[in-house]
Amino acid sequence: MHSSIMNNIKLVAKLREQLEKRQLEVEKRPGVYRWWFPKTEAKKLLSKFKSPLQHEGRILQEKSIEGATYIALYFGISSDMSRRIRWHIRGPFKSSTLRRTLRSIIAPEKNDKDAEVLVNKLIDSCYWEWDYTDTPEQAEDKETAELAQKKFSYPLNISKNNTMPFEWIAELKKKRTDNKH
């Protein structure tokens, strides 16, 4: 069984440009999405953990985009994809699980302003892949199917993440709890 194929993918820096020009191409519809991190940045993030990365033989999913290798670290759902990408791109840390998680890993000691610069720089180098569903329930079903596969792991997911060892999720939660800002 392969990871679900999505119909849309865009460099986050380009989505940020669209958002700033009020020309965001992401629709206000439910759907699923995946975050692709540059391989070097993904490896740096993952190196901050002591817990084992492997679980049930799952691997990190890699994809070649524009001649570079990217790794999928996060899989999510939303009832409004337009709002979700807005939160991920420029929302406050408390509005985005991913932003809060990244901050706790790469900028735990920084003030909000400095942490935001670092997090934005990282996510702007990522690709955001997404697909729409007709209903939020269909998005939940797709998420359940994706996370139930025995092929890929998503190390930055916290909720419903059976793709990673329990110790990993506990360490990720602790990083976030220890670095509440």
N, C-alpha and C positions, 0 to 999 in steps of 0.2 A: 504494500500500500504506500503510495507516495503522498507527500505533502500537498495540500490543496493549492491549485494554481489560481492566482488572482488576476484580474483583468487590468489593473492599474498599478503603475510604479513610477515614482518621481523622487528626485533628489530633494531632500528636505529644504536645502537652501533655496531651491526654485519655488517650493511651496511657500516659504517665508516671503519671497519676493511677491508672489501672487497675492498673498494675504495683505501685505503692506499696500499693494495697489488696488486692493478690494476686488481682485479678479480671481479669487480662489476657485479652482475647478472641482473641488470636492463637494459633492451634493449633501443635502440634509436628508440622508436616508440611513437606515440601519445597515450594518455590515461588519465585516471582519478585516483585520489588518495585521501586518507583520513588519517589524523593524529590522532592517538590514544594516549592520555596523561594518565599517571597514575592518578587514581582518586584523590589522595591527592594533587598532583601537579596541576591538573585541577581546583580543588576547590580553591587553593591558587591564581591562576591566575584570576579566575572569581571574587574573593573577592575584587580585586583592583578596581572594577567598582561600581559606585553609581546607574547606570541605571538599570531598570528592566530586568531580564533575560528571562522572559516568553513572548511569542508572539504567539497569535492564538492557544494556547494550545499545542504548540510544546514542546518537551522534549529533554534533552541531551541524546544522544545515548550511552549506556553502553555496554561493551563487556568483557567477562572473557577471559583472555589470560594467559596461564601458571599459572592459579590459582589466578591471581590478576585481579582487576577491572580497566578497562580503559574507558576513555570518549573521544568520537570523538569531537574535537573542530574546525577542519578545513577540508574543502573539496575543492580540486582544480583540474585543468586540465593542460595539457602540450602537446605541439607538439613533445617533446622529453623527455620522462620520465627519461632517463639516465642523461641528463643535469639538469633536474629539481631537482632530488635528490642530485646531486653534489652541486647545488646552496644552497639547504636547509641544507646540512650537513656542508659544509665548505666554501661556497661563502661569499663574503663581505655582510655586512648588506644591502647595496643598491641593491644587486642582488636578494634578496629573500624577498618577502612581509612578509612571516611568520617570518623569522629571525628578520626583522626590527620591526615587531609588538611585538614579544616576548621581544626584547631588550627594547622597550618603556614601557613595563609592569614591567619587573623584574630588569632592570638595567639602568633606565633613567639617573642617575647621574654618571655612571661609564664611564671611558675612553674605547675606542674601544677594547683594549686588555683584560681588566677585564670583560667587557660586553660579549665578545666572549666566555670566559671561562664559564661564568654562562649560557649563551644560549646553548652552546654545551653540557654542563652537563645535562640540562633539556631535550634537544631533543634526546640525547643518551638514555634516559630512556623511550622514546616513541616507539610506533610501527608505521611503515609506511605501509599502505595497498594500493595496486595499481592493476589496471587492464588496459590492452591495448585495444585500438580501432584501426580500420583500417585507419581512417582519423582523422585529427584535428576537423573536423566538427562533427563527431560522438562523440568525447570527449565533445564538446560544448553541443550537444544534451543531453548527459548523465548528464552533470552538470546542465543544465536547468531542467531536469526531477527531479534530486535529490533535488535541492533547491526549486522546486515548490511543493514538497510534503508537506503536512500539519502535518507531524509527528515529524521530528527532526530539531533541530537548530544547527547551526555552528557559535558560537560566535566570532571566530577569523577571519572569512571571512569578507572582506570589499566590494569587487566588487560584484555586482549583489546579495547581500545578503538580501533576503526577508524573511529570517528565524528568524531574530532578530528585536526587536523594533527599530524604527528610532533613539530614544534617545541613544540606545546602540551603534549603528554604529557611530553616531556623537561623542560620548565620545571616542570610539576607534580611530577614525580619529584624534581627538584632541590630544590624548596621543601620537600618532605618529608624528603629526605636532610639538607638544611642545618639542619633544625629537629627533630632527633631528641631527644626527651625521654622 
